[in-house]
Amino acid sequence: MSAAPRPAAPLLAVRGLAVTYAGSGGGVPAVRGVSLDLAPGETLGLAGESGCGKSTLAGAILRLLPRGTAVTGEVLLDGEDVLAMRPGRLRAVRWTEASIVLQGALHSLNPVQRIGAQIVEAIELHEPRLGRGAVRARVAELLELVGIPADRASDYPHRLSGGQRQRVLIALALACRPRLLIADEPTTALDVMVQAQVLRLLARLQEELGLAVLFVTHDLSTLAAVCRRIAVMYAGRIVEEGPSDEVFRAPAHPYTRALAAAFPVIGDPAFRRHPSGLPGDPPDPRELPSGCPFHPRCPLAQPECPDVDVRLRPAGAGRAAACVLVEPA
Amino acid sequence: MNRRRVIGKILASVGTLLFVVVFNFFLFRVVESDPVANLYRGRNLSQEQREELRREFGLDGSQAEQFARYVVQTAQLNLGRSYVSNEPVASEIARRAWPTVALVGVSALLSALIGILIGIVAAWRRGSKTDYVSTGFTMTTYSMPDFWLGMLLLLVFAVGLGWFPVGGIADPQTGGGLERLIDQAHHIVLPAATLTLAYLGEYALIMRSSLLDTMREDYLLLARAKGLRDVAVRNRHAVPNALLPVTTLLAINIGFVLSGAIAVETIFSWPGLGLATFEALSGPDLPMLQGLFLVFSAAVIVANLAADLLYSYLDPRVRTA
């Protein structure tokens, strides 16, 4: 199996992105030099433990991080650097070029506004010349697209279940027909059945609408099901990247291996007796270990690991990993 | 179901009001056993005259008879006669309610409006110089007692600078119509300023903290991600949510401010219910006090009911809960 040829012009190209949060007693480096490409219509999964910087990366693309956060590098959306945009241009790009489904499904809708009004607001903001009837028709179409009866538009968020709210958020994200959808932990707050439902919905929409999706989650198994390519983050950097089935089946980086092994194999009695977790906690970004930041938790750590700041290196066709054990093919 | 909730709340308020009516009766019976003896102390009254006065004041008969009479009369809005002016208490209160309603109404609206605006600006620019200055200012006015603030304003702007009259609601020499209205507006400035300053701090501080809480909400991040301007995010999404606790405060305060204006009305000789309370206390004019207590309690109860109903109107989550 070989990776598909990469299209020349990526829809999203992140180059050397670094994000440092303002903190008392020095900044907190949450993302430390990440580059990635996403072609139109492609899906990329971004995986990692909480605190690895994946949500920060997702937020940085539309410049949604708190004021005072230092963001360097480039975020090229259709060739235009989001980080260098003037405020007016940025507001125009938000939601029309790229939109985001936020992590907190239950709290991302304004509780005192009807859900229809919240979708209308986005459409009217970006397409002010659209008539009232056309806007209403689009709202109905969007809600039905995500499997919610159009007459629920006049409901307040609290009348909807968690899964319904998450689907409304997806409908809302599609309101202005963006080409890129950033889904930040879109299924985390939901129960398993609803998770599967939302994932199927995202996969279907991606295919039907030709969306590019950046799918951020800690759950490697969902990524393998939804995304063709995945990138694994650790301590603010991508440590492994490649086609998802290959990465999942034969991880090149010890961290990916541990992450993949941490998910239970349903029905496997051996796993129940010996669940394999990853010992220790993710490192505090303020006090990263020297060299490879994973070495204190790494089962395969080499003597040179605390000293070598290892970067991504090729690890087979369309794959890369940041580990000294990976020999360039 | 919705209507049932509203009716339930109204019934609960009526129940509270009935309790106040009953409590009010016993409260004033505990205070003094024989008002006639007290009021006519030092005067030689014959036994017949005493009996006559007792009957006139409704103090004859057993406690149970008095109570029954009191309940019936209160239900007919007959609150007895003032010991001092011998006028019906109800009409006395009605006459003196308007100055208070004007004063309290103006200052409640102003303090809420100004306080909320200060709170919004302070929260939205949290940590800025504007925030420090405005929070410092509101903290200062919030911690000043209203009677002290009133005396200060009186000394500076009426006695010292002479910009405003020292007290009262109108100059007796002014004519009628527009001229009188302007004169009253001139008179209301200082007491209204006192009450406004005394109350706006509470609104500002609560609005600030409420908005700061709201600003952490995910739906504001989403609103920003949609491409809304900061001002639109604030006015359309943040402020309507942050206003919820403040509206309740406003409704409840309007109830309390009616009675809370006692000190300020006394300082500025504002002829409203607060000054009436002060005068009745020095009598002591028990029927008047009894009537005033009833009105003050009723105002608080009605304001609470209004706050409840208003909140469920503003917050759809409460409406259906």
Interface residues (C-beta under 8 A of the other chain):
Chain A: L62 L64 R91 A92 V93 R94 W95 T96 S99 I100 L102 Q103 G104 H107 S108 L109 N110 P111 V112 Q113 E121 A122 L125 H126 Y156 H158 R159 L169 L172
Chain B: E217 D218 Y219 L221 L222 A223 R224 A225 K226 G227 L228 R229 R236 H237 P240 N241 L244 L314 D315 P316 R317 T320
